[in-house]
Amino acid sequence: MPIETDVLVIGCGVAGAAAALRLAQDRQRQVLVVTRAFHPEESNTRYAQGGIVSRGVGDSSARLAQDILAAGAGLSLPSAVQILAEEGPELVQRLLVEELGVPFDRDTEGHLTCTLEGGHSVPRILHVGDATGQAIEQALVARLRQYPNITLRTGMTAVDLITSSHHSRDPLAVYQPITCHGAYVLERESGVVHRVLAQATVLATGGLGRIYRYTTNPEGARGDGVAMAYRAGARIVNAEFVQFHPTTLAAPGAENFLISEAVRGEGGRLYTPDGRHFMDQYAPRWGDLAPRDIVARAIHREMIVHGYPYVLLDLASHMKADQIRERFPTIYATCLRAGIDITAEPIPVVPAAHYFCGGVLVDGWGRTTIEGLYAVGEVSCTGVHGANRLASTSLLEGLVWGDRAGRDIAARNDLRRVNEQEIPPWEDVTTQTPADPVLVYRDHRTIQHIMWLYVGLARSTHRLARALRDLNHLWEEIDGFYRATRLSDELIGLRNMAQAAWVVTRAAWHNRQSRGAHYREDAQADQFANLGESQTLDERWV
Ligand code: SIN
């Protein structure tokens, strides 16, 4: 028997939770939220350190929109930016501050304190120390649990979206517009694949940072949603724009740990290992707080040209030790475990893959190009982020579009649940042979190395062509392997990683123009060397 629900939400980070919460308030709707994690709060959201954009002093939605557009390097969609800038700060105040009571940091008089991050013209970022995402996620999940019409199931990995044209028993369904009717979902502990049928399906699976060898993202960010949507025939756009965060910890055994941009927002400065401050040379208008793509590429450039293994981020000279411990407790403790006392010495940092600016194309309500399928949060592309996301807008976008998708679904009466006779149960064509962990590990690592080396911060036609060849070959291996072994979460993830990597690489290969996070060395022989005295990198884009 299938599992039947009104709305299926796949993923429980800020965007999925916001959609479910909004739908729960419409008590007629039954909402099933599934997450592959065994703990509902385990998601990309949980690892967001910096904060969430709100309204700063002397700020306005027009000013926020201007900053988002400038960071987006000419590719942000103005109508989407306007939605975010107008609705976002109000929703943060109403839902997160007033309704859920998220414990954002306050000053001694009880006023919320705002910090600054790269590309922002005023301090407007609310934070809970350096663990903002975790605090927001905890509050959202706790609230979800209070609604009887929301069922939250953990350890459930979506395998594929169910669409009429791919799965219907009626062969003529192929002539109808593609419609999503839910998903096949693997219950990880039992190995059973459920047919989950829903009127509307919301993809909220997060990003794909794990297709790269070095990333700030947790292990679940393997491109599951993008790969599923791609297979179902949804339109995916801007996939070449993978944002690299400038600063992750470069210490043996502690790699991939994010050093929040808020560290620079609170005065931290970047130096080369021999003590040269370099950001003013690359972005005089912003210095260390330039948009992320500029800072990441400047660090990369310094490392390549001078052979540095990392650059240094110095906070100790700009903030008192007790303030550092209070403001950045997670970063302080993690660095200390790695042997670095950030109250007394600089932090060695390198860039790493951080955020997927592209994704499944959606409109202002989170509707994808597939009927009945919504996408919210990092898996989606609303157009807000363009070619490079402004810091601390990701939680905000997830919240706003999650809420909007929930509103849209709640208001619709044209959605129907497919008759279960139309959709067959999952056909288990795989054998009971478990996947060889050595092969899974090796293929996993191979994808990450290909992406890191050939589809990383600096790209070229030769590297991208090589990546496509390697990924095509790998895809054949992985797909064959997928069909010949027992279905598991790891195998589903590996296959999705291969497909998501290919989607990113193909988009990067097609786009020969450097813009924002997509930098082609062969588009402009040397983007930094070409800068004349009067023209700096940041001036090109704003
Ligand atoms: C950070 O804390 O630097 C990350 C915040 C973000 O990705 O917007």
Residues whose N, C-alpha, C, O or C-beta is under 5 A from the ligand:
A	BS01	SIN	Q49 G50 I259 S260 E261 A262 L390 A391 S392 T393
